[in-house]
């Protein structure tokens, strides 16, 4: 009999979500649609666009189920770093292929948990113009569905990456239909990864277009000149 996989810790994650969600709904006008596309159980990869600082906390608090996000390693310092570890978040180096972060994400998926990833790799226009293929690797190795999500309202046009939305601002979170690939045992060649990456990228960009048309709402565009995603 196969031993069950031990996932990432979720006690702190579930505890804090229950309190954070009330704060978020009091402070902002949050609208979610398409939540039925996120499976209630089993492994899932949520692939989100990334336009502003609040994207991560927003999904942490309001997503249909707990998510273990890949968070840039620069955040894992001091009190913030200790909190992220208690919440079971995954430290990732963005400037190289981080095998340790991928192993942690696969551990979570193998235990039937949810993983949040930003395929753009950094904050920007949110259109999935940039695309890093870590999400394709996770999808092929785990066989988990990839659910696209588009966030609107956490940054306004011309604002820097660290901007916070005004109290009462409308924030839209739109989940889309998942894309899924059969689990691929080793070896997984480069062509297989590139094909899966291209298909996921197209799926994410199509979801952005559909979400913008459905809401009649646009994304904020590029970060202003001189703005950095720190």
Secondary structure, DSSP 8 states (H G I E B T S, - for coil): ----------HHHHHHHHHHHHHHHHHSEEEEE-GGGS-SSS-EEEEE---STHHHHHHHHHSSS-EEEEEEGGG-SHHHHHHHHHTT-EEE-TTS--HHHHHHHHHHHHTT-EEEE-TTSS-S-SS--S--THHHHHHHHH--EEEEEEEESSS-TT--TT----TT-EEEEEE---B------S---HHHHHHHHHHHHHHHHHHHHHHHHHHT-----S--TT----
